[in-house]
Amino acid sequence: QVQLVESGGGLAQAGGSLRLSCAASGRTFSNYRMAWFRQAPGKERTFVAAIWSDGTTYYSDSVKGRFTSSRDNAKNTVYLQMNSLKPEDTAVYFCAAGVAPMVLMQTGYAYWGQGTQVTVSL
């Protein structure tokens, strides 16, 4: 089992920044690909970013160039730095861990955090 706890959400103005953290406990953190998904009100949960154990990253087109994911395997923590925030970034952000090859799909991740709310105002 892997337990994931997100933090760092909150309210930001458009153009501002927030940094999300996801602390993992349980099985060996470095074994897992980590990812961020988000779910806006009334919408499906969608992929945001993924980061492999070696630091390789992949981003959705909607956040590429604005968001940066990083991880500290020694601290069992993954981060999502969100810059140039837009109102459409408003959502609950979830951290996930997995090893299955479906990088962009929820089914590629076996473990999920509880989510943290990010609200971006004009």
Secondary structure in CASP SS format (residue, H / E / C, confidence):
PFRMAT SS
TARGET T0000
AUTHOR 0000-0000-0000
METHOD secondary structure of the structure
MODEL  1
Q C 1.00
V E 1.00
Q E 1.00
L E 1.00
V E 1.00
E E 1.00
S E 1.00
G C 1.00
G C 1.00
G E 1.00
L E 1.00
A E 1.00
Q E 1.00
A C 1.00
G C 1.00
G C 1.00
S C 1.00
L E 1.00
R E 1.00
L E 1.00
S E 1.00
C E 1.00
A E 1.00
A E 1.00
S E 1.00
G E 1.00
R C 1.00
T C 1.00
F H 1.00
S H 1.00
N H 1.00
Y C 1.00
R E 1.00
M E 1.00
A E 1.00
W E 1.00
F E 1.00
R E 1.00
Q E 1.00
A C 1.00
P C 1.00
G C 1.00
K C 1.00
E C 1.00
R E 1.00
T E 1.00
F E 1.00
V E 1.00
A E 1.00
A E 1.00
I E 1.00
W C 1.00
S C 1.00
D C 1.00
G C 1.00
T C 1.00
T E 1.00
Y E 1.00
Y E 1.00
S C 1.00
D C 1.00
S C 1.00
V C 1.00
K C 1.00
G C 1.00
R C 1.00
F E 1.00
T E 1.00
S E 1.00
S E 1.00
R E 1.00
D E 1.00
N C 1.00
A C 1.00
K C 1.00
N C 1.00
T E 1.00
V E 1.00
Y E 1.00
L E 1.00
Q E 1.00
M E 1.00
N C 1.00
S C 1.00
L C 1.00
K C 1.00
P H 1.00
E H 1.00
D H 1.00
T C 1.00
A E 1.00
V E 1.00
Y E 1.00
F E 1.00
C E 1.00
A E 1.00
A E 1.00
G E 1.00
V C 1.00
A C 1.00
P C 1.00
M C 1.00
V C 1.00
L C 1.00
M C 1.00
Q H 1.00
T H 1.00
G H 1.00
Y C 1.00
A C 1.00
Y E 1.00
W E 1.00
G C 1.00
Q C 1.00
G C 1.00
T E 1.00
Q E 1.00
V E 1.00
T E 1.00
V E 1.00
S E 1.00
L C 1.00
END
